[in-house]
Amino acid sequence: MTKRRYTPAQARAAQKYFESTDELRVRMKKGSKDRLKAHAEAHGETLKEFVERALENQIQADNET
């Protein structure tokens, strides 16, 4: 008998989560991720939080001009 990775309830919860979010993939030069992550952590943020904030700030700045 093979062991399941997820229970059916966990699989449904994961599917519900994935359906409620958008995915954005970005490719950058080697080392960029580590530099961005270190910067984010130095400011008490996760990499995700930092990227979201940076994008929102840029959108706001673009709209002000």
C-alpha positions in Angstrom: 0.0 0.0 0.0 1.4 3.4 -1.0 1.2 6.2 1.5 -0.7 9.3 0.4 1.0 12.6 0.4 -2.2 14.5 1.3 -5.5 13.5 2.7 -8.5 14.3 0.4 -9.4 17.2 2.7 -5.8 18.6 2.4 -5.9 18.2 -1.4 -9.3 20.1 -1.5 -7.9 22.9 0.7 -4.8 23.2 -1.4 -6.9 23.4 -4.6 -9.1 26.0 -3.1 -6.0 28.1 -2.1 -4.5 27.8 -5.6 -7.8 28.8 -7.2 -7.9 32.0 -5.0 -4.4 33.2 -5.9 -2.5 34.3 -9.0 0.9 33.0 -9.8 3.7 35.2 -11.2 7.0 33.8 -12.3 10.0 36.0 -12.9 13.4 34.9 -14.2 16.4 37.0 -13.1 20.2 36.7 -13.2 21.8 34.3 -10.8 22.3 35.9 -7.4 19.4 38.4 -7.8 17.0 36.3 -5.6 19.5 36.1 -2.8 20.2 39.9 -2.9 16.4 40.7 -3.0 15.7 38.2 -0.2 18.5 39.6 2.0 17.1 43.2 1.4 13.6 42.1 2.3 14.7 40.3 5.5 16.7 43.3 6.5 13.5 45.3 6.4 11.4 42.7 8.2 9.6 41.4 5.2 9.4 38.2 3.2 10.6 38.2 -0.4 6.9 38.0 -1.4 5.9 41.0 0.7 8.8 43.0 -0.6 8.0 42.2 -4.2 4.3 43.0 -3.8 5.2 46.3 -2.0 7.7 47.3 -4.7 5.3 46.6 -7.5 2.4 48.5 -5.8 4.7 51.5 -5.1 5.8 51.6 -8.7 2.2 51.4 -10.0 1.3 54.3 -7.6 4.3 56.3 -8.8 3.5 55.7 -12.5 -0.1 56.8 -11.9 1.0 60.1 -10.2 2.9 61.2 -13.3 
